[in-house]
Amino acid sequence: MHLLPEDIDAIRLSLQIALTATLLSLPLGFACAWLVSFRTFRGKVLLEVFINLPLTLPPVVIGYFLLLMLGRNGWAGSMLNDAGIQLIFTWKAAVIASATVGFPLMVRSIRLGMDSINRQLIDAAQSLGSSRLDTLFTIILPLSLRGILAGSSLMFARSLGEFGATIIVAGNIPGVTQTIPLAIYDYASSPSSAEMAMTLCIVSVAISVVVLFLHELLEGRLEKGRKK
């Protein structure tokens, strides 16, 4: 197996984009899951629909909407441009695309973790004078760790494989925005590069196996810690 410098750049960018998208999405994902799981308010259904919408839309459609929003003539893009910030066709745009596509998976997993919490624990804590913030950090957050871990792993893996939205909003620039899926797409379009495409496919599978292995390992440790 031989990797070219461009392939190593694609692997590095994929890991960098997936990790950044996951870390940036985690606080907002936790907040959205908490709202949906513990709060009742008008418009809750609309919020759930909005959160899950990227699951049903083709990634290319998401990428096009992001391009309209973040482009120079978009409402967000024009403001960023005035501030001297350029996102389109940079790795940061790929982070936004990956975060948008993977966000519903993260929220869904964290919400499942929160829904499994015994509400009597929360009621008991609050009846003893614990504030909502104390309850959040001493009960909800620790008991949601498995959901947070599962959601983060899913989002990281989804970000590694993101293609449609990324190519629309970040392009396919080697060394700048070209990730593993985009590099495989380039190799696959040329019959003479089939071996290189297969090499990157093997790398992609290996990274996914490592992510799943670490997920199972951490989940096992959390389960052991809970039983002690």
N, C-alpha and C positions, 0 to 999 in steps of 0.2 A: 504493500500500500504506500503510495507516494503522494504527498500533499505539496501543492505549489504555494508560494507566498500568498497568492490571492485567496487560496482556500483557507489558509490559516487566518487571514484577515476576516473572512466570512464567518469562521467559527468563533473568533473573538467577538465580532460584532453581534452575532446571534446571542451569545451568552450575556454580553453587556446590555443589549436591548431587553432581553427577557428578564434579567435580574432588576434592571431599573424600572421597567414597567410594573413588575410585581411589587417592589418596595414602595413605589409611589402610589399604587392603587390600594395597598393594604389599609391605611387609615380610613380612606373614604369607603372602601368595601365593608369594613367593620361597622362604620357609622350607618351605612345603608341597611346592613343586615339587622342591626339593633333597632332601627326605626321600624322596619317591616315586622320584626319578630315581637317587639315589646310595646309598641305604641299603636294607638288607634287614632286616626285623624282623617279628615276629609281629603280625598285625593290619594289615599293610600294605594288604591287599585291602579291609578294612573302611574304612580311611582314604580310599582312593581312591573307594569307593562314597559315603562321606559327603561328600567334596569335590564329586563330580559330581551328587549328588542334586538340587540346585536346577535342574539342566538338564532333568530329567525331570518335576519337579513343576510344576503350574500355579502361576503367581505369586500367585494369590489364596490358594492353600493355604499358601504360604510366609508371606504376610502374616498369615494367621490364626494360624499357629504363633507368629510374632513377637508378635502381639497378646496371645496367651495367656502368652507368656514375659515380655513387658515391661509388661503391664498391672498395675494395682495389686495384683491377686491372684496374679500370676505370681511365680515364685521370684526372678527377677532384678528384676522391677518393684518388688516389696515392699522389697527391699534398697535399690534406688535411691531409692525413695520415702522410706525412713527417712533416707537421706543428703541428702534435699532436692532430688533430681534427677528431673525430669519429662521423659520422652522421647516418650510417645505423643502423637500429634497435634502434633508439632513437626517442624521441618525436619531435626532430628537423627534422628528415626525414619525419615524418608525416606532419609537417608544409609545407615542400617542396612539398610533394605529393598533399596536399590540395590546395596549392597556384597554382600549375601547372594545376590542373583540373578546378579550379574555375576562373582562370585568364581571359579566353575569355568572360565570363559573365560580369565581371567587365568592361573590355575594351568596350564591345558592348554597355553597358548602358551609360557609360561616353561619348562615341562617339555620341550616339543619343542625349544626352544633348547638346553637342557642335554643332552638325549639326542644332539644332533648333535656334541657336543664329543668329540674324540678322547681316549679314556681313557688312551692311552699318554702323553699330555702330563701328565696328573695323576699317573700312576704314576712317570714320570721325575722330576717335581718332588718327590714324596714320597721317592723313593729318594735324592735329593740332600739330604735333610734338611729340606725345606719342611714346615711344620706344616699341619694341616688348615685352620686359619684363613688362613694365607698363601696356600694353594692356592685357597681360596674367593675371596679378594679379588684375586689376581693372575691366576688362570686362569678359574675358573668364572664369576665375575661379568662380566668383560669379554667373554668369548665367549658369554654369554647375553644380551647387550644387545639383540640383534634380537628375541629372544623376549620380553624384558621390555617393549620398545617395542610389539610387536604386542599383547601381553596388556593393556597399559595402554590402548592405543587402543581395543581391543575393549570393555574394561570401561567406559571413558568413554562410548563410543557406546551401549552397552547401558543404562547408567545414564540417559542422556538420554531414552531411550524407555521407561523403566520406568513401568508403570501399575498392574497388578493388586495387587502387594504394597504399593505406596506408598499407594494409596487406602484399603486396609484399616488400615494401621498409622499413617498420618500424616493421613488425611482429605484433603479437597479444599477447603482454606481459602484464599481469594484473598489474596495478599500474605504468607502464612505458610507454607503447604505446597503451594500450587497450582503445579505444574510445567507445562511445555508440553503434554504428553499430557493432563493433567487439564483444562487450559483448553480444549483442542480438544474434549474429551468434552463439556464444558459447552456450547460453541458448537454442536457437532453435534446436540445434543438439541433445539435450537431452529431451525426452518427460516429464521427471519429473520436468523440469525447465520452463515449459510453463508459469507459473504464473510470474516468474521473468522476462521472456522475455517481457510479456505484460506490466509489470510495467515500464520497460525501454522504451518501445514504447510510453506509456502515457507521460513519462517525455520528450521524444523527441518531441512529438506533442506539449506539453505545451511550450517548449523552442521556437519552430518554431512560435507558435501563438504570443508569447511575442515579438519576433523579427519583425514579420509582423505588430503587433500593434504599436511598436515604429516607424517603418518605415512610417506607415500611419500618425502617430501623427506629426513626424518631417516634413514630406512632406506637411501636412496641414498648419503647421506654416510657412514654406517657402513660400507657396502660398499666405498666408495672408500678409506676409511681402512684397511680390512683388506687391500686389495690393494697399498697402498704399502709 
